[in-house]
Amino acid sequence: MTDSQHYTPGPAYGADVRKGGEKWTLILVRELRHGPEKVWEALTDPAHLREWAPFEVDGSLGAVGTVKLTWIGTPTAIETKVTRADPPKVLEYSDTRWELEPLGSGTRLTLWHNIDRRYVSWGAAGWHIAFDVLDRLLSGTPLGRIAGAEAMKFGWQRLVAEYSKQFDMEPPKWG
C-alpha cells in the first residue's frame, strides 16, 4: 500500500548547475537519515530502483560493467556503462555520478547529472520528487515510484518553475 495521494513535494532546494555548452551539470544534494550502505543498495539494486528511480535497469549498478537502462516513459533501453562503483562512496555511469558521504548516522547524497541545458529545470524537478520517494522508501513508508508523466500530478510543474528561477533561466516550453 502506498500513500502517494497525500504527497506534495516541498519547495525547490539543494540544487545548483554548472553552465557550459549544450550539456550542463545539475548538482542535487540531499541529507538522508539512512546510512551509506542502505543508500548504496537503493542506488544499485534493480529491485530497489524500481521503487523510486525514474529508470529501470536489467542488472546491478553496483559493479563496473554494462547494463541496459530504460528511462520511464521511453520505449528504448540504453546500453549504459558503469565506470566506477566504489561502495558505499561513489557510483558513476553514463552522465551520472553519485557521491555518498557519512553524515552522523545518515548520508549526504550528491547527484551530478549532465543534462541538456534546455531541460535542466525539468531534471531538477524530477530528481527532487525521486529523492523524496527514495527517502520515504528507506524510512519504511513507501510512496511508490512517481516518475515520468505521473510526476506531473504531484507538483512537478511548480518545481520546474522554482528551479528555473533559482537557475536564472526561462522554464522550458511545454509540449
Buried (B, 14 or more C-beta within 10 A) or exposed (E): EBEBEEBEBEEBEBBEBEEEEEBBBBBBBBEBBBBBEBBBBBBBBBEBBEBBBBBBBEBBBBEEBEBEBBBBEEEEBEEBEBEEBEBBBBBBBBBBBBBBBEBEEBBBBBBBBBBEBEBBBBBBBBBBBBBBBBBBBBEEEBBBBBBBEBBEEBBBBBBBBBBBEBBEBEBBEEE
